[in-house]
Every structure is written in C-alpha cells, then in structure tokens.
Amino acid sequence: MDLTINLNSLGFEAGLSEGEKELTFLRSRSAGLTVSGCGHAVFLCGLATTVREKLRYLTNKSRLPGLNLGIIGGGHVGKQLTKVLLTLPGFKSSNINISTRRPDTLKEFSNSGVKCYFDNRSLAAWADILFLCVLPSHLPRVCAEIHSQLPAHCLVYSFTTALPLQRLARLLGHSFVLKPRYDFVACDSALMWLRHNQMMTALKDEEVLTASCPLSMSGGLSLDQRWVSAVLYSLLNMCTAERLGFSQAVHLLNELFQTKPSSGTFTCQSFVNSSCAATLTNSEEPFPWINLIDAQTKQTPLSSCLTASKVLQDCISAVYHKTFSGMSSAKNEMKE
C-alpha cells in the first residue's frame, strides 16, 4: 500500500511556487513526446522488418540480411527506444547497434547482445535505419561525422526536433530522412502521459496506446499527418531499392495493412500522380525513388488518399495497435 496517497504535502507540486506550477504541463509534454516518439519509431521498424522479410521471398534473395538498426546517442531517448525494441518479437539484439560517447554505461544492453561502442561513422555505414537521439547542440557535429558515410538506402530518423527538416537533410547530405513534427496543447487529458514510469508499461496501456496512434493522437499531442505518408513512401523506397516491380510493391503494402478490395485498397495512383502512373507500363518496373523531404513538406497523392479514406486510416491504426500486442513481459524488469 502506498501510504503517501492523498497526502498533498508530499506531492511533486507541494514545493512549487505559483509561477512554477504554471509550467508543470511540461512534464506531461515530455512524457507524451517520449512515449509517442518511441512508439512511432518502433512502428516504423516493425513495418520495415516485415517488408524486408517479404522482399527476401519476392525477389528470391534468400540471403538478404535482416534489418540493421543503428542508434546514435545513449541518453534517455536512446535507451527507451532500445528497451522497447528488445521487447518486441522479430527484433534480434544482434541487429541493434548503439554509438555513444560512454558505451560503458549501457551494460544492460550489451549483456543482451546489443553492440555498444563509440564510432558514429561506422554505425552510419552499417545501418539500414539510423536513429539520431542526440541533443540539438550535438546534432551539427554528428551530421558532419556521418556525412558521406550514409548508404543511399539508409533511412535516417531524427528524434531531435529543433533543426528544420530541410537543414537537417543539407547537413547530412542525404534526403532519405524522416523527422516527425509534433504539436502540444496543455489540457487535463495530457495527464495520462504521466500514468506510467516505464515505457513498456505505458505502451501496453490501451488508453495511452490509443492516444499515441499516429493518425488520431490525443492527450494534447498531435502529429503532422504527412509523417504517416512519408513512412509508407519509405517502405515503397525499400521495394524500389530491391528492384521490386510496382505492381508487386502495391500488393505488398495492401497485404501489410490487410486492406480489402471491397472497402478500400492502395493502387498505383495512391502513391504517384496520374502522369507518372501512366509511364509505369511494365508491371516489373519499380516505382521511382520518392523524395521523403517533399513527402513531409508538400501535399502528395498519398497524403490526399489517406485524408479521403477512413478505411485506410483504420487499417493503418489497426496495424499500429497490433505492433505492440506481442510485447514480451519477460524483459520488462529493466529499470527506466
């Protein structure tokens, strides 16, 4: 029994001045951004892992390696992201590497098989998806280190929101970049983000998980919906990188999100405009490479398609929830 329940004098806000109390919403915002940010990043990894597995079969490349996930930064966000990845089925610790200035502080991960070291350049050259979990003040230096080291197929995902997307792409010399843009409004429902101290527990809470769903966020948080379109375009680019024909690529995404012809499916024109679709006459021809910077800053055929189709939105949301339904409880003993 918690003997401090209802004892306001022992509460967090007891020693705050009136001016400080007006800023307590920042705790909710921080917790909400961490939970949602990690949830969305893991959702992307889950989708990309499934696509990689399907590509291995569809392209007859049985030796196509598993998805390599690189994390630069071993601070709070980097640790939370790694913990969630290690609790989900399909993610092997051997496919996760972390580069940080103090790898000796990550014993809990290295003991689980995650390689922890300090070599940003090598990590960038190795990763299929590279997560930037560093402070804004460190980002220019990190970008300079990994500039020209990034393979064309490497998807860079930035948790650092202070730097505009276009400038980040210029610093990296790389356009295959994803950076979610969140907005927050203080409200009573935002307190739900403070309900759990552990990330895995939060993402197993149905109300919190629903509030973090990319297409229908609540709890004071919202996400630029073009992020969802950019995620799907990144999956399409994975198909293009392996020279998968556009017809099979569309079929793969419909299968991934379990869409139904009777109610709503993706088509070729869901992803490219009519003039581009008209040039795709050979079903074995891949889609053109999609610029993710444009996908996150401009209206695209896919963003228009998703806005107009509640059915497709529901399909994507269902897969988001399913991503976390198999979270392992065996590793939930890790301390935050």
Disulfide bonds with the S-S distance in Angstrom:
none
